[in-house]
Amino acid sequence: MQSALFSNTEQQSQDRYVVQNPQLLRVSLTGQDDVLARKGAMVAYQGLIDFDGEYQSSCQRRARASTGEGLDLMRCSGQGTVYLANLAQYVHVVDVVREGMTVDSSYVLALDSTLNTEVIAVDSQYGISGSGKYQLNISGQGKVALMTSGQPLMMHVTPDKYVNVDADAIVAWSTSLRVQMQAQTHSTGVWRRRGNTGEGWELSFLGQGFVLVQPSEVLPPQNAQIGQGARAQFGMGQHGSHAQNQNNAWN
């Protein structure tokens, strides 16, 4: 059998995290350090690997119930290689160091089990819930694999150059940055998109660090209703963009 498909073979590397191709992550396990991955993200594995649901503390469950922010993870342990992917999104490996990283949990594919996570509230001048209001702080030292819909843009923030980002397009930022959530409204209410521009909530970043933005304002609907009607087209299923998976879908 012959085919150009045979050029898509495994990447040979000693690194723990390897981007096998832009939309597929390869993680090597040695039996010492586990990796936490998004539930259901395993597409293949080799070796003696165990998969188990990750325990959530009562505090984590309460935070998830009240904010909608949190991680549904499985623990991958053993010796071998695991391949992870989600909805053919682009994969990026980030080293987390002392300053930490704040991220929308919808874009986390995998992370080292040694890292710490905590739900935090984004500062807002309005007392209403909206996209980007709650995010996830990741601290410690280790690696995180993030996902984006399309190739992202990395923007540097400096004391003399602040950055504004659409709250529906933000993926992650340096925890050290100061953040203000705002809606630059004029004649319309803050809970509606501004005038007829189609723009709404923004996050303003000040300080020194980075901001990661994706070229899409809505996640691909997960397990969305299948069919030909509008409900199927716009992700109205149980886990579509208008149900559980609404972290960055505007309602």
MIVO-598690 format. One record per residue (C-alpha): residue number from 1; x negated, y negated, z negated. Coordinates in nm, 3 decimals, m for minus. Layout:
REM residues N
resi / x / y / z
NUM / X / Y / Z
...
This chain:
REM residues 251
resi / x / y / z
1 / 0.000 / 0.000 / 0.000
2 / m0.132 / m0.344 / 0.096
3 / m0.002 / m0.689 / 0.009
4 / m0.115 / m1.039 / m0.085
5 / 0.050 / m0.964 / m0.421
6 / m0.262 / m0.770 / m0.521
7 / m0.449 / m1.100 / m0.553
8 / m0.234 / m1.176 / m0.861
9 / m0.437 / m0.956 / m1.096
10 / m0.520 / m1.007 / m1.464
11 / m0.752 / m1.288 / m1.559
12 / m1.074 / m1.159 / m1.713
13 / m1.160 / m1.369 / m2.017
14 / m1.268 / m1.332 / m2.379
15 / m1.047 / m1.624 / m2.488
16 / m0.747 / m1.555 / m2.710
17 / m0.508 / m1.766 / m2.499
18 / m0.544 / m1.761 / m2.120
19 / m0.309 / m1.921 / m1.867
20 / m0.272 / m1.623 / m1.633
21 / m0.103 / m1.847 / m1.380
22 / 0.069 / m2.186 / m1.425
23 / 0.386 / m2.017 / m1.557
24 / 0.250 / m1.715 / m1.744
25 / 0.048 / m1.694 / m2.067
26 / m0.186 / m1.410 / m2.163
27 / m0.261 / m1.362 / m2.534
28 / m0.523 / m1.118 / m2.664
29 / m0.470 / m0.957 / m3.007
30 / m0.752 / m0.792 / m3.200
31 / m0.552 / m0.657 / m3.494
32 / m0.660 / m0.937 / m3.730
33 / m0.467 / m1.253 / m3.639
34 / m0.102 / m1.234 / m3.536
35 / 0.061 / m1.466 / m3.286
36 / 0.412 / m1.609 / m3.320
37 / 0.601 / m1.624 / m2.991
38 / 0.938 / m1.749 / m2.877
39 / 1.198 / m1.474 / m2.917
40 / 1.244 / m1.280 / m2.595
41 / 0.942 / m1.441 / m2.424
42 / 0.746 / m1.116 / m2.376
43 / 0.741 / m1.008 / m2.011
44 / 0.469 / m0.737 / m2.036
45 / 0.206 / m0.601 / m2.273
46 / m0.080 / m0.352 / m2.293
47 / m0.213 / m0.168 / m2.595
48 / m0.061 / m0.101 / m2.937
49 / 0.152 / m0.409 / m3.001
50 / 0.435 / m0.444 / m3.254
51 / 0.711 / m0.703 / m3.220
52 / 0.912 / m0.809 / m3.523
53 / 1.150 / m1.095 / m3.603
54 / 0.976 / m1.371 / m3.799
55 / 1.112 / m1.434 / m4.148
56 / 1.265 / m1.778 / m4.212
57 / 1.270 / m1.921 / m4.563
58 / 1.590 / m2.064 / m4.708
59 / 1.442 / m2.413 / m4.664
60 / 1.376 / m2.346 / m4.295
61 / 1.727 / m2.210 / m4.246
62 / 1.882 / m2.515 / m4.412
63 / 1.671 / m2.748 / m4.199
64 / 1.774 / m2.565 / m3.883
65 / 2.143 / m2.573 / m3.980
66 / 2.145 / m2.945 / m4.061
67 / 1.918 / m3.076 / m3.782
68 / 1.933 / m2.821 / m3.501
69 / 1.552 / m2.830 / m3.491
70 / 1.342 / m2.520 / m3.560
71 / 1.177 / m2.219 / m3.404
72 / 1.330 / m1.879 / m3.328
73 / 1.015 / m1.668 / m3.334
74 / 0.896 / m1.311 / m3.316
75 / 0.567 / m1.190 / m3.465
76 / 0.331 / m1.009 / m3.228
77 / 0.069 / m0.796 / m3.404
78 / m0.168 / m0.512 / m3.321
79 / m0.439 / m0.465 / m3.062
80 / m0.390 / m0.536 / m2.697
81 / m0.265 / m0.801 / m2.456
82 / 0.074 / m0.974 / m2.446
83 / 0.212 / m1.171 / m2.152
84 / 0.459 / m1.448 / m2.236
85 / 0.681 / m1.670 / m2.021
86 / 1.013 / m1.854 / m2.037
87 / 1.230 / m1.958 / m1.741
88 / 0.920 / m1.993 / m1.519
89 / 0.826 / m2.314 / m1.700
90 / 0.468 / m2.441 / m1.678
91 / 0.243 / m2.330 / m1.965
92 / m0.020 / m2.544 / m2.139
93 / m0.249 / m2.446 / m2.429
94 / m0.324 / m2.714 / m2.689
95 / m0.576 / m2.708 / m2.975
96 / m0.421 / m2.845 / m3.294
97 / m0.673 / m3.014 / m3.520
98 / m0.655 / m3.214 / m3.840
99 / m0.431 / m3.495 / m3.716
100 / m0.157 / m3.248 / m3.615
101 / 0.102 / m3.253 / m3.338
102 / 0.472 / m3.337 / m3.327
103 / 0.676 / m3.147 / m3.070
104 / 1.029 / m3.070 / m2.958
105 / 1.064 / m2.705 / m3.061
106 / 1.241 / m2.629 / m2.732
107 / 0.901 / m2.650 / m2.561
108 / 0.703 / m2.414 / m2.788
109 / 0.617 / m2.080 / m2.627
110 / 0.368 / m1.942 / m2.882
111 / 0.140 / m2.047 / m3.167
112 / m0.115 / m1.904 / m3.407
113 / 0.043 / m1.763 / m3.722
114 / m0.199 / m1.966 / m3.935
115 / m0.038 / m2.297 / m3.832
116 / 0.224 / m2.472 / m4.046
117 / 0.555 / m2.611 / m3.916
118 / 0.793 / m2.864 / m4.071
119 / 1.107 / m3.039 / m3.940
120 / 1.082 / m3.418 / m3.957
121 / 1.318 / m3.706 / m3.872
122 / 1.217 / m3.959 / m3.608
123 / 1.257 / m4.318 / m3.729
124 / 1.565 / m4.482 / m3.578
125 / 1.718 / m4.824 / m3.615
126 / 2.062 / m4.664 / m3.578
127 / 2.218 / m4.417 / m3.821
128 / 2.352 / m4.179 / m3.556
129 / 2.230 / m3.847 / m3.428
130 / 2.087 / m3.828 / m3.079
131 / 1.825 / m3.672 / m2.859
132 / 1.484 / m3.683 / m3.019
133 / 1.611 / m3.767 / m3.369
134 / 1.456 / m3.455 / m3.527
135 / 1.129 / m3.295 / m3.420
136 / 0.880 / m3.036 / m3.542
137 / 0.546 / m3.117 / m3.703
138 / 0.271 / m2.859 / m3.642
139 / m0.035 / m2.890 / m3.865
140 / m0.345 / m2.691 / m3.953
141 / m0.605 / m2.560 / m3.712
142 / m0.519 / m2.329 / m3.423
143 / m0.364 / m2.311 / m3.079
144 / m0.014 / m2.381 / m2.951
145 / 0.122 / m2.290 / m2.607
146 / 0.369 / m2.550 / m2.480
147 / 0.607 / m2.535 / m2.185
148 / 0.720 / m2.809 / m1.947
149 / 0.967 / m2.826 / m1.660
150 / 0.717 / m2.921 / m1.389
151 / 0.364 / m3.054 / m1.423
152 / 0.350 / m3.302 / m1.714
153 / 0.196 / m3.644 / m1.766
154 / m0.047 / m3.706 / m2.053
155 / m0.040 / m4.069 / m2.166
156 / m0.296 / m4.223 / m2.403
157 / m0.176 / m4.467 / m2.667
158 / m0.419 / m4.727 / m2.804
159 / m0.370 / m5.013 / m3.050
160 / m0.351 / m5.260 / m2.761
161 / m0.139 / m5.040 / m2.531
162 / 0.180 / m4.887 / m2.667
163 / 0.395 / m4.643 / m2.468
164 / 0.774 / m4.610 / m2.427
165 / 0.918 / m4.271 / m2.327
166 / 1.267 / m4.149 / m2.242
167 / 1.377 / m3.940 / m2.541
168 / 1.502 / m3.670 / m2.302
169 / 1.160 / m3.632 / m2.133
170 / 0.929 / m3.629 / m2.436
171 / 0.752 / m3.300 / m2.513
172 / 0.491 / m3.374 / m2.781
173 / 0.276 / m3.644 / m2.937
174 / m0.002 / m3.699 / m3.190
175 / 0.143 / m3.694 / m3.542
176 / m0.075 / m3.993 / m3.633
177 / 0.124 / m4.221 / m3.399
178 / 0.392 / m4.455 / m3.535
179 / 0.728 / m4.384 / m3.370
180 / 1.042 / m4.595 / m3.332
181 / 1.357 / m4.460 / m3.170
182 / 1.560 / m4.728 / m2.997
183 / 1.822 / m4.798 / m2.733
184 / 1.761 / m5.114 / m2.533
185 / 2.129 / m5.196 / m2.506
186 / 2.290 / m5.517 / m2.396
187 / 2.663 / m5.510 / m2.325
188 / 2.735 / m5.144 / m2.404
189 / 2.736 / m4.934 / m2.721
190 / 2.411 / m4.769 / m2.830
191 / 2.563 / m4.424 / m2.798
192 / 2.622 / m4.473 / m2.427
193 / 2.362 / m4.505 / m2.155
194 / 2.256 / m4.864 / m2.098
195 / 2.486 / m5.042 / m1.855
196 / 2.480 / m4.867 / m1.518
197 / 2.105 / m4.781 / m1.522
198 / 2.150 / m4.428 / m1.651
199 / 1.889 / m4.492 / m1.920
200 / 1.951 / m4.447 / m2.291
201 / 1.742 / m4.359 / m2.594
202 / 1.372 / m4.435 / m2.591
203 / 1.082 / m4.352 / m2.820
204 / 0.817 / m4.621 / m2.869
205 / 0.468 / m4.505 / m2.974
206 / 0.205 / m4.725 / m3.139
207 / m0.141 / m4.647 / m3.275
208 / m0.409 / m4.414 / m3.141
209 / m0.328 / m4.078 / m2.983
210 / m0.154 / m3.903 / m2.694
211 / 0.200 / m3.857 / m2.565
212 / 0.299 / m3.565 / m2.339
213 / 0.590 / m3.624 / m2.098
214 / 0.754 / m3.382 / m1.855
215 / 0.902 / m3.480 / m1.515
216 / 1.250 / m3.367 / m1.618
217 / 1.509 / m3.496 / m1.864
218 / 1.704 / m3.173 / m1.917
219 / 1.590 / m2.822 / m2.006
220 / 1.691 / m2.541 / m1.770
221 / 2.010 / m2.389 / m1.915
222 / 1.938 / m2.059 / m2.093
223 / 2.188 / m1.774 / m2.054
224 / 2.422 / m2.021 / m1.889
225 / 2.758 / m1.907 / m1.760
226 / 2.730 / m1.730 / m1.425
227 / 2.970 / m1.819 / m1.146
228 / 3.051 / m2.073 / m0.877
229 / 3.243 / m2.336 / m1.073
230 / 3.128 / m2.653 / m1.244
231 / 3.094 / m2.478 / m1.580
232 / 2.833 / m2.246 / m1.434
233 / 2.659 / m2.522 / m1.238
234 / 2.607 / m2.742 / m1.543
235 / 2.514 / m2.478 / m1.798
236 / 2.838 / m2.450 / m1.994
237 / 2.767 / m2.100 / m2.124
238 / 2.705 / m2.006 / m2.486
239 / 2.340 / m2.104 / m2.456
240 / 2.370 / m2.353 / m2.173
241 / 2.262 / m2.716 / m2.183
242 / 2.598 / m2.821 / m2.331
243 / 2.597 / m2.564 / m2.610
244 / 2.311 / m2.438 / m2.828
245 / 2.037 / m2.553 / m2.592
246 / 2.116 / m2.926 / m2.615
247 / 1.803 / m3.066 / m2.777
248 / 1.742 / m3.295 / m2.484
249 / 2.069 / m3.290 / m2.292
250 / 2.271 / m3.610 / m2.308
251 / 2.639 / m3.575 / m2.403
